[in-house]
Amino acid sequence: MNQKNKFPYKWYLKDNYPVQGIKNNNLKVFSTFACGGGSSMGYKLAGFDVIGANDIDPKMAKVYKENHKPKHFFECPIKDLLKKELPKELYNLDILDGSPPCSTFSMAGQREKGWKKKKYFREGQTKQVLSDLFFDYIDLVNKLKPKVFIAENVKGMIIGNGKAYTKIILKKFEEIGYNTQLFLLNAGSMGVPQKRERVFFIGQRKDFSNIKLKMEFNKKTILFREIKENIKNLKDITETEYNIWKKRKKNEYSLADTLVKMGKKYNRFTTRYIFDNKIPYTITAGDNNILFSEPRHMTNKERSLSSSFPLDYNFLDIKPKYLMVMSVPPVIMAQIANQVYEQIFKKADNKPQS
């Protein structure tokens, strides 16, 4: 049976936080690798107080400040936070949040070939070892000693050789005094109109709590037709794509399937069809998916709804699809944060110290 969803995917910043029916709980959160603030919005929808954030990218920092007006913001590599004395309230956090860049663990990336290699990446154009950033996050957890930490990453961390990294991560959290659980969650079962699987590490400081969390979501599946805009005669795909699209059949799921039927080479497999009666695929930075019913890509409004981003979010000069790909969908984090509050913080013997 589907659970009622208290966090709607269609919402506006102008309506303020938390979402209707949720009370402020006064628990403090600091977010690292914050990007556009997807997780920050989720915590606030669930009644938490996000007191600050960190990101290395100047453009992301600008758009975060524009939409969230943080009390504290540190535009720097996370390593800089390890070197400096931080505001006192960051040493009394309820939750330290983080989504370390995950391209070296992504199933679509180079995976093992990219581990331990320095590279420039878009977030700030700073040369870093991306596979080490999760360990920098662990060092910050050790420095700040929050009651709980929540870290998000890609499914690739628990597949193949990625498991070895995950085991090391779990061991390090154990060594610094945290009991950690690992959850693979799908946005599609959490009230978000998108097939997006992500791994969440949730740790509780041993001297604070040792509750076995349950993260089970069975929200109503939201099909693309429920977020689809009624647009007449829009065609924004290339002529090559259009000529392939015109020959599509119902049992085909990508341009590649159609090409094979046409006797052509199997390529363009990343350009999948979006069906009205199915949940949309994960939005990617390239986002070349094409509607099966119309010769077009998703609109920015459809992408926002599919990512549970507020419809009045100000993207400034960042491409909306890129920012949303780099950010945790707010409703995903709202669902998780709400359960963490209900199962841990709300317990009488585990209420935060005043």
Rosetta blueprint (number, residue, H / E / L):
1 M L
2 N L
3 Q E
4 K L
5 N L
6 K L
7 F L
8 P L
9 Y L
10 K L
11 W L
12 Y L
13 L H
14 K H
15 D H
16 N L
17 Y L
18 P L
19 V L
20 Q L
21 G L
22 I L
23 K L
24 N L
25 N L
26 N L
27 L L
28 K E
29 V E
30 F E
31 S E
32 T E
33 F L
34 A L
35 C L
36 G L
37 G L
38 G H
39 S H
40 S H
41 M H
42 G H
43 Y H
44 K H
45 L H
46 A L
47 G L
48 F L
49 D E
50 V E
51 I E
52 G E
53 A E
54 N E
55 D E
56 I L
57 D L
58 P H
59 K H
60 M H
61 A H
62 K H
63 V H
64 Y H
65 K H
66 E H
67 N H
68 H H
69 K L
70 P L
71 K L
72 H E
73 F E
74 F E
75 E E
76 C L
77 P L
78 I H
79 K H
80 D H
81 L H
82 L H
83 K H
84 K L
85 E L
86 L L
87 P L
88 K H
89 E H
90 L H
91 Y H
92 N H
93 L L
94 D L
95 I E
96 L E
97 D E
98 G E
99 S L
100 P L
101 P L
102 C L
103 S L
104 T L
105 F L
106 S L
107 M L
108 A L
109 G L
110 Q L
111 R H
112 E H
113 K H
114 G H
115 W L
116 K L
117 K L
118 K E
119 K E
120 Y E
121 F L
122 R L
123 E L
124 G L
125 Q L
126 T L
127 K E
128 Q E
129 V E
130 L H
131 S H
132 D H
133 L H
134 F H
135 F H
136 D H
137 Y H
138 I H
139 D H
140 L H
141 V H
142 N H
143 K H
144 L H
145 K L
146 P L
147 K L
148 V E
149 F E
150 I E
151 A E
152 E E
153 N E
154 V E
155 K H
156 G H
157 M H
158 I H
159 I L
160 G L
161 N L
162 G H
163 K H
164 A H
165 Y H
166 T H
167 K H
168 I H
169 I H
170 L H
171 K H
172 K H
173 F H
174 E H
175 E H
176 I L
177 G L
178 Y E
179 N E
180 T E
181 Q E
182 L E
183 F E
184 L E
185 L E
186 N E
187 A H
188 G H
189 S H
190 M L
191 G L
192 V L
193 P L
194 Q L
195 K L
196 R L
197 E E
198 R E
199 V E
200 F E
201 F E
202 I E
203 G E
204 Q E
205 R E
206 K L
207 D L
208 F L
209 S L
210 N L
211 I L
212 K L
213 L L
214 K L
215 M L
216 E L
217 F L
218 N L
219 K E
220 K L
221 T L
222 I L
223 L L
224 F H
225 R H
226 E H
227 I L
228 K L
229 E L
230 N L
231 I L
232 K L
233 N L
234 L L
235 K L
236 D L
237 I L
238 T L
239 E H
240 T H
241 E H
242 Y H
243 N H
244 I H
245 W H
246 K L
247 K L
248 R L
249 K L
250 K L
251 N L
252 E L
253 Y L
254 S E
255 L H
256 A H
257 D H
258 T H
259 L H
260 V H
261 K H
262 M L
263 G L
264 K L
265 K L
266 Y L
267 N L
268 R L
269 F L
270 T L
271 T L
272 R E
273 Y E
274 I E
275 F L
276 D L
277 N L
278 K L
279 I L
280 P L
281 Y L
282 T L
283 I L
284 T L
285 A L
286 G L
287 D L
288 N L
289 N L
290 I E
291 L E
292 F L
293 S L
294 E L
295 P L
296 R L
297 H L
298 M L
299 T L
300 N H
301 K H
302 E H
303 R H
304 S H
305 L H
306 S H
307 S L
308 S L
309 F L
310 P L
311 L L
312 D L
313 Y L
314 N L
315 F L
316 L L
317 D L
318 I L
319 K L
320 P H
321 K H
322 Y H
323 L H
324 M H
325 V H
326 M H
327 S L
328 V L
329 P L
330 P H
331 V H
332 I H
333 M H
334 A H
335 Q H
336 I H
337 A H
338 N H
339 Q H
340 V H
341 Y H
342 E H
343 Q H
344 I H
345 F H
346 K L
347 K L
348 A H
349 D H
350 N H
351 K L
352 P L
353 Q L
354 S L
